[in-house]
């Protein structure tokens, strides 16, 4: 089955600086890579996703890059703000078969004012 | 966008009793829903895939007789934790995908279960 590794587990960044979180996956059949933000006591919220036929996607301050060959994908948050503080999870899945997602272990991001 | 409603948000029950958690897709039909469990400061672990009109598919190590899943309609899946024990205390989250919105999965707000 799929195995997703995520680093770092914790990340502290000065407000206004950039944050980068990296994930690797093992199953070459995975073709969908979402990123979720989870605040305390709440369900995960999709912030950006990318499909395997695209190398990069950007939405305002958030971007995701994908290297299919290396099986790496990364989340980039620029101009960080205090409200970006949360736990971020990457995931990998496929739109074939049972479509289930496998999650990374999470990164606790703290933005220092 | 797609909305998944989950109830209750919090529940406390006594050991040995059963608890039912509901997951509804509010503005779309979901033939498949997913149930996750999340322990404090840990990732989401898939427990089972709920299939409308058929039996759920459980992940390895998840007791199907303890975690009963029913997906009787295209908008509702329920998870019943039977004979709950303190070690079942966790955050349970459901998710579903709106086929009309590509591959994105929407999560419910989660249910904090505490067994005393």
Interface residues (C-beta under 8 A of the other chain):
Chain A: X32 X34 X36 X41 X42 X43 X44 X45 X46 X49 X51 X89 X93 X95 X98 X99 X100 X101 X102 X103 X104 X105 X106
Chain B: X6 X32 X34 X42 X43 X44 X45 X46 X49 X57 X93 X95 X97 X103 X104 X105 X106 X107 X108 X109 X110 X112
